[in-house]
C-alpha cells in the first residue's frame, strides 16, 4: 500500500474539478447570471463544489488549514486534502485491525467489533475469493482483504462532516489499479509458469497472426486495470456531484423568488438525505466490486491452464 503515496494527487485536481463543473454546468451558470459578484449564494455554491475537488486546504469547524507545498527534484509532492484522508484511512485501518486481531487471538468466539470484522473477512473469503480463485486463492486473501477494507474506509470518510473521499481522486484509484494489475499478472505467472504465461499472449493462433494477436493480448491486460480505476473514481465522484447539484437548486430558485426557493429547499434536502443514505450503500458496494473483479481477474489467470486441460 505504500505505492499509493508515489502518486501525485495533483494530477487529478483538474480532472475532478472539470467533471464537477461539466456535470453541474447548468446550475453553475444559473448562479453566475443570477448572483451579483461577491454575494453570498454564489460563494456558498462554490464552497459546495469544493467538497468534490482536491485542494491544498483542510476544512475544519474552526476554519481552513493550509497544507504544505513540497517539491522534490522538480516533482510536485505536495500534501493535499485527499492525501491526508488517505493517510487517515491507512492509519485507522492499521491500528483498528491490529487491535481486533490482538483481541480475537484471546477469544475463541469473537464479540463486538471483532465479530463484525470477522463477518466481512469470512464473506470475502467464502463469497469472493474461493468462488473466483479456488482454494488456492486463499493465499492471496491478505491482499484482497486489505484492498476491501482500505477502499471501504476511504469511501466512508467522504460521508463524514468536513471529510473527503480519497477514492474520488483518479490518482488514488490509479494507484489501487496499478497494484491490482501487478497482482493479477503475478498470480497468473505463479500458477501457469513463465512458458505458459507467455504462450497465452499468442491466443493459440497461427504464428503468422502473432504480430496482431500479441499486441491485442498485451493491451487486454491493461484494460482490466484501467476499468477498475475509472469505475471506482467515477462512481465515488458521481454521488457527491449529485448531492452538490441538488443543494445548488436551492440557491438557483431562491434568486428567482424567495418563496420558490423555500418551496424547493424541502424536496431538495429530502432528496439529498436520500442520496446520502444511498452513498452508504455505494461505499460498501464499490469496495466489494473492486475486490470481486480483482479476484476474478486473478482467478482467470490461475485457472486458465486447468480449463485448457479440461477442454483437451
Secondary structure by P-SEA (a helix, b strand, c coil): cccccccccccaaaaaaaaaaaaaaaaaaaaaaaccccccaaaaaaaaaaaacccccccccccbbbbbbbbcccccccccaaaaaaaaaaaaaaaaaaaaaaaaaacccccaaaaaaaaaaaaaaccccccccccccccaaaaaaaaaaaaaaaaaaaaccccccccccaaaaaaaaaaaaaaaaaaaaaaccaaaaaaaaaccccccaaaaaaaaaaaaaaaaaaaaaaaaaaaaaaaaaaaaaaaaaaaaaaaacaaaaaaaaaaaaaaaaaaaaaaaaaaaaaaaaaaaaaaaaaaaaacaaaaaaaac
